[in-house]
Amino acid sequence: MYSISEISNLTGISAFTLRYYEKIGVLPNPNRKNGIREYSEQDLEFILFINGLKKTGMKLEDIAKFSEDGCLKSQTEETIISDTLSKRIDILTEHLESLEQQLSDILAVKKVAEDKKAFYSSMLHNKR
């Protein structure tokens, strides 16, 4: 089990942000012992995944929809509802399409930057 400060250190997410994510439904509320948050290894994996979604630009409201039912790894197959799986697939499909567009845009800008660099290097070399 991990404390909130340990999770913060492992993920790079501040304790304040973790509490905020719990409050707005991005993260499920962790188990508590004597009022102190306790996070499992599965919680840590879920937080890292959610943080990855956030880093790639997914909106917090979409992450909250995605995580409404908590970490599915901690549930038994009988409790996982197909609607939950379908919802998550739809959210991830939309996000992946957005990432593909971003990647395409980044690669186009990278190509222009590489061409400019080569041109400037050529100019510099010819000047000598």
N, C-alpha and C positions, 0 to 999 in steps of 0.2 A: 504494500500500500504506500501511496505517496501523499505527502501533504501538499497544500496549494503552493507553498514556496518551492518545494522540490519540482512540482510540475512546471512552475514558472521558470526555474533554472533549466530544466530539460527542454522546454519548448521555446524559450525566449519571449513568451507572452507574459506580461505583468499580471500579478495577482489581481490588481484592479480590473484589468481587461477580462480575465477569466470570470470574475464575479459579474461583470457587466454582461458578458456573453450568456451566463446562466440566467440572469435577470430577463434578458430579451428573448430567450429561447433558442439561442444559437447552440448552446451546450446544455445537456440535461443536468439537472441538479445531482451532484455526487452524493454518495452515501456519507452519512455523518456519524461520528462517534463522539459523544459528549459535546455535540455542537460543532465539532471540528471536521472540515471536509476531508474525506479520504478517497483517493483516486486509485483505481486498479490499473493494471497493465493495459487492459482493454480501453479504459478511459483515456490513458495516455496516447494510445494508437489513434483513437477517435479524435482527440484534440489535435494531434499532429496532422491528421487528414483534413480536418476542418480548417486548420491554419493554412494548409496548402491551398485549399479552395479560396480562402480569403486573399492569399498572396497572388493568386492568379486572376484576381479581379471579380470574383463572384460576389454579388451583393449580399449583405448580411441578412436581408429578408429571405433571399433564396436559400441561404445556408440554414436559416431557422426552419424553413419548410422542409428542407432535406433532413434535418436532424430531429424533427418533431418526435419521432419514435425512438430516439436514442440510438445507441450503438447496437446494430443487429447482431454483431458477434457475441454479445452477452445474452442473447435471447435464444430460446430453443426454436427449432424449425416450426413447431406447432404454433408458436406465438407470432411468427412473422407472417403478416397478412400480404397477399399478393398486391393489394392496392398500394401498400407502403413501398413494395419493390418497384411497381410501375411508376409511382410518383418519383422515386429516386432515379430511376432510369431516365425519365423525361427531363428532370433537372440536369442530370449529368450530360445527357445528349445535347441539350441547349448550350450548356457551358462549354462542352467540347467543340461545338460549332463556333462559338465565340473565340475560343482559344486558337482554332485553326485560322480564323480571319486575322487575329492579332499576329500569329506567327507569319502569315503571308505578308502582312504589312511590314513587320520587322525585317523579314528577309529582303523585301524590296528596298527598304531604307539602307540595309546593310550593303546591298549590291551597289547602290549609288555612292555610299561612303567609300567602299573599296575602289570603285572606279575613280573617284575624286583623288583618293590617296595615291593611286598609281599615276594619275595625270600629274599631280603636284610633284611626286618623286621624279618623274620623267623630266619635268621642267627644271627641277633643281639639279639633276644629273647633267642635263644638256647645258646648263649655265656654267658649269665648271670647266 
